[in-house]
Amino acid sequence: MNSWINLDALWRIVVVGLLTGAGLPALFALALRLLNPPVPSAPAGEPATGPATGPATDRPTAGPAGYALAGLLLAVVLASIGWGISVIVNHR
């Protein structure tokens, strides 16, 4: 081990940084995607439906499994934020 660089601490910092810096936003984006599934495009030759042209009756819904998974992901994100705040506040 080098006396200038503590490799054990360095890899821990990198892993935590990747998890919190990229992992939590990815979980949040996935939760939003589960709550709002994509609208299927209209086949060629048929008029498009949607907010600009009329009500969209063929829009898929997230369903109970999608809502449950999105809620779980959002709970993980909120718990991580709360844990981070508590670590900062209680640090001595």
C-alpha positions in Angstrom: 0.0 0.0 0.0 1.2 3.4 -0.9 1.7 5.9 1.9 0.3 8.7 -0.2 -2.9 7.0 -1.3 -5.2 4.9 0.8 -6.6 2.6 -1.8 -9.1 1.0 0.6 -10.7 4.4 1.3 -10.5 5.4 -2.4 -12.5 2.5 -3.7 -15.1 3.0 -1.0 -15.5 6.6 -2.0 -15.8 5.7 -5.7 -18.4 3.1 -5.1 -20.6 5.3 -2.8 -20.2 8.2 -5.2 -21.3 6.0 -8.2 -24.3 4.6 -6.2 -25.5 8.0 -5.0 -24.5 10.1 -8.0 -25.8 7.8 -10.7 -27.8 5.2 -8.9 -30.4 7.3 -7.1 -31.2 9.5 -10.2 -31.5 6.3 -12.2 -34.0 4.8 -9.7 -36.0 8.0 -9.7 -36.1 8.1 -13.5 -37.2 4.4 -13.6 -40.0 5.2 -11.1 -41.3 8.0 -13.2 -41.1 5.9 -16.3 -43.2 3.2 -14.5 -45.8 5.8 -13.5 -46.1 7.1 -17.1 -45.8 4.4 -19.7 -45.2 5.5 -23.3 -48.1 6.3 -25.6 -48.2 4.0 -28.7 -47.8 5.8 -32.0 -50.7 5.7 -34.4 -50.4 3.4 -37.4 -49.7 5.0 -40.8 -52.8 6.4 -42.4 -54.8 6.7 -39.1 -55.4 10.1 -37.4 -53.3 10.6 -34.3 -55.0 10.9 -31.0 -53.8 12.9 -28.0 -54.2 16.1 -26.1 -53.8 18.3 -29.3 -56.3 16.4 -31.4 -58.7 14.8 -29.0 -58.8 12.3 -26.1 -56.5 9.4 -26.3 -58.5 6.3 -25.4 -55.7 3.8 -26.2 -53.2 5.0 -23.7 -51.9 2.2 -21.6 -52.0 2.5 -17.8 -49.2 1.6 -15.4 -51.3 -1.1 -13.6 -51.0 -2.1 -10.0 -47.6 -3.8 -10.4 -46.2 -0.7 -12.0 -47.5 1.6 -9.3 -46.3 -0.7 -6.5 -42.8 -0.9 -8.0 -42.7 2.8 -8.6 -43.7 3.5 -5.0 -41.0 1.1 -3.8 -38.4 2.8 -5.9 -39.5 6.3 -4.7 -39.4 5.1 -1.1 -35.8 3.9 -1.6 -34.8 7.2 -3.0 -36.5 9.1 -0.2 -35.0 6.8 2.5 -31.5 7.4 1.0 -32.0 11.1 1.0 -33.1 11.0 4.7 -30.2 8.8 5.6 -27.8 11.1 4.0 -29.2 14.1 5.8 -29.1 12.3 9.1 -25.4 11.4 8.5 -24.6 15.0 7.8 -26.5 16.4 10.8 -25.2 13.8 13.3 -21.6 13.8 12.1 -19.3 14.7 15.0 
